[in-house]
């Protein structure tokens, strides 16, 4: 079982996410300062997720209907919707497909995401979970091979190393061909780490936070982290797909562009985003049912640059 994790902090220097061991046989990511090198983000001849990607969701703890709908609408937005004006979530996902997924094997496959199943788990292991318990939860889902199980933990649930060196994780079991993603709601625990730029950062320049596009700091932060992990899972599900650097410390499609959400981004500044004239909230992607989201930049391996939607 391999684990790949995401940390979100804003320091006074450019940050990256790299991998480090946190348990036997695991590869979680930790936060480090970025020192550019000559390594490029390339394909390492392993598997990627293509075609139809079924997604199952496990809600661990209490999530309101409104909170659930923000996240599920994001997932529905990944599949092309002709009514979404650009820049859109579908456009963002299409960029992942074009730059990465379509270049492996049968490049005529168009990658689509479908919601397969949702279930609630009312604190089966109380309000603290280890990563092995997260993996166990995911293993109980009936997600087909080639799909992704999403485990979301509520704002009152603590998870092993959450806020210490991770905001989210994607993991896999290559023998069964299954993958999962865990994302936690950081609103009550570490919003300055895992929900920036919707909260002032714990480190670096204390610039005013942005208004979250759906009015929920914790959930909007979860969507940002989910997007990054979703891109990493699709392009590097088993640790031998697309990544940059050594295999034990890779950067992936979105984690290679930390803290970049719009043009002109620099440490402590997420970049220039669009503003919703009715709410004053910031966003860079339109989604299903009129939703708006902030999504991370995507690393373009052909130009070694970070692509933003706006």
N, C-alpha and C positions, 0 to 999 in steps of 0.2 A: 504494500500500500504506500503510495507516494503522496505527499502533501506539498502544496505550493501556496504560500500565503502572501497577503497584501498588507503593507503598513502605509498609513497616510499621515505624514507629519510635514510641517513646513519649517525648515531650518533657515539659517542665514546663508546657506550655500545650496546649490542644486542637489536634490536628493534622488537616489534611485532605490529600487527594491531588488535585493539579491536573495539568494537562498542560503540557508544554514540549517544544519540538523537540529531538530528539537526532540526527536524520538528515534528509536531504532528503526532503520529502513525508511525514514521520512526525509522529505526535502522541503521544509518551510522556508519562506523568504524573510529576510530581515532588512532593516533600513541601514543604508550606508551612504556616505558621500560619494558622488559620482566622479571618477577620474577617467576621462575619455581614453579609449585605447583603440587599437586597429581592428578589433573583432567586429564583425558585422552580424546583424540578426539574419540568420540563414536557416535553410531547411536541412534537417539532419536525418532524413530518410525514414522517419517514423510515421506513425498514424496521425491523422487529423479527423475531425468530425465533419462529415459531409452529408448531402442529401437531406432527408427529413431527420431533424433532431427533436425527439420527443422529450418533454420536460415534465418532471413531477415535482411537486412542492410539499414540503413539510413545514408547517408553522409551529414552532416550539414556543409555547407561552402565548400570552394574549396579544393579538393584533386586531384592531378594529376593522370593520368592513371597509372603511375609507382607506386605511393604511394598506390593506391587502389589494385594493383596486388600483392604487398607485403603482404597485410592483407588477401586478398581472397585466395592467395596461401597457407597461413598458415591454413585457415579454411579447404581448400580442403585436406591439409596434414593430418588432424585429422582422416580421414577415411583411412584405411589401403591401402598402395600402395606398391606393391611388388618391385618397382624399387627404393624405398628409402633405401639407406644403413643405417644401425644402426651406432650410435644412431640417432633416427628419431623422428619426431613429432608424428607419429602413435604409436611408442613405448611408448612415454610419455603418450598419451591418453589411450593406453591399460593398463597402470599402474593405472590410475584413475579408469578405468572400473573394473579391477581385485580387487583393494583394497577396493573400495567403491560400485560402482553401481551394480556389479554382485551379491553382497551379499544381495540385497533387492528384495523380491518377487521372480519372475521368473528369476532365475540366468542363464537361458539359452539364455536370450536376449543379443545380442551383440549390444552395443550402437554405432550408426553411426550418423555422422553429415552431413547434406546436405544443400546446398545453395538454398534457395527458391526464394528470391526476393531481388532486390537492387533498391534504389531510391535516387535521389539527392534532397536536400532541400537548396535552395539558400537564406540563411539568413532570414527565415520567421520572426524571432523575433530579427532581427539585429544581433549584435555580443556579446550579453550577454544573457545567459540562466539561469533560475532558475531550481532547481531540479524538480519542478512540471511541468515545460515546457518540460523537458527531458522526464518525464513520459508520458506527453500528446503526444509528438512526437511518442514515442514507441506505444502508444495505437492506433495510426492511422494506424499502419502497419497491414497487413493481415496475420500475423504469426499464424499458427494453434495452438490449445491447445497442450501443451507439447513441444513447440518450444521456441526459444529465438530471441528477436529483439535486434539487435546491433545498438546503436546510437554512431556515431563517430563525434567529433567536430574538426574542422580545427585549425591550429596553431594560427589564429587570432581571435578565439572565446573564450571569457571568460565564465566560468560556475561558478555558486554559490559554493563557498568554494573550487574551484579548486586551487591547489597549497597551500591552507591554511591548509586543513586537509584531502584532498583526491586527488587521481590520477585517480580513476575509481570507478564505482558503479555498483552493480547488485541489481535489485529490482524485486518485484513480486506483483501480485494480485491473492491471493489464490482462491477467488471466481470465477474468470474466468480461472484460471489455466495457466495464462500467466506470462512470465518472460522477463526481459530486462537487457541489460548491456550498460552502457555508459563508453566510454574511450575518453579522450581528448589528443590532440597533444600538448605536453608541451615544444616543442623546443624553442619557443620565450618567454615562461612564467616561467617555473621552471624546466629546464632539470636536475639540480642537485638534485631535489627531485624525479621526475617522470621518468627520463630517465637514471639514474645511472644503470649500470657502464659505460655508453657511454658518460658521462659527469662527471666532477669532482663534488663530493658531496658538498652540502651546509654546512654540518657539518662533523666533524670527520677528520680522516687522509686524506690528500689531495694527494691520489695516482693518477698516470696518468690514464686518461680514456681509455677504450678499444675502438677499432674501431668497429662500428656497422656492422653486417654481410651483410646488404643490402645497406649500404652506406647512410642511412637516420636516423640520430640520433632520430628524433621525432617519426618516424613510427616504427623503431625497438623497441623503448621504449614502444610504444602503444601495440605492439605484446606481450611483456613481461607482461604488465598489463592486457591485454585481456586474456592471458592464465590463469593467476591467477584468474580472475573473472569468466572465463568460467568453471574452475574446481569448484569454489565455487557455481556457479549457478546450475551445474549438481548435486552436492552432497548435497547442502543445499538450494534448490530453494525458500522455503517458511519459512525458519527459524526454521524448526523442523526436519531437516535431520541429516547430519553428522556435528558436530562442537565440539569444546572444550571450556570449561568454561561456565559461565552463559549465558543463552539465549540472554540476552540483551547486552552481550559483548563477542561474540564467536570468536574463530579462526577456520579457515576452512582448506581445503586440502592443499592449497599452502600458505596461509597467516600465517600458523603455522610455516613456514620456511622462514622468511623474510631475504632477502639479500643473499640467498644461491642459487647458480647456478651451482657450481661444487664442487668436493671433496676438502677438506681443507679450506673451506670458514670460514671467521671470520669477525667481524665488520670492514668494510672498504675494505674488500677483497672478491670478489664474488666467489672465488674458482678457481681451475685450469680448464680452458676451452681449447677446441681445437682451432687451428689456421689455417685459410685458407691460404695455401701456396702461392696462387696467389694474394691475396689482403692484407694479414696480419691481417684480421679481426677475431674477436673471435666469436665462436659459440659452441653450445652443441647439436644441433639437425639438422638433414637433413630433407628437406621438398620437397614438390611437385615442379616439374620443376627445380630441381637443387638448390632450395632455401636453405638457412641456417638461423637458428634462435637461439636466446638465450632464454631458457625457465626456469621457476622457479622449484626448488626442490619440491617434493611431500612428505607430511608427511605420514609415514607408521604407522597406528594405532596399528599394531600388534607388532611392535618393538619400537615404540615411537622415531623414527629416521627420518631424512630427506633423501629421496632417490634422487640421481642425476643421470643424464643419462650417464655421462662419468666417 
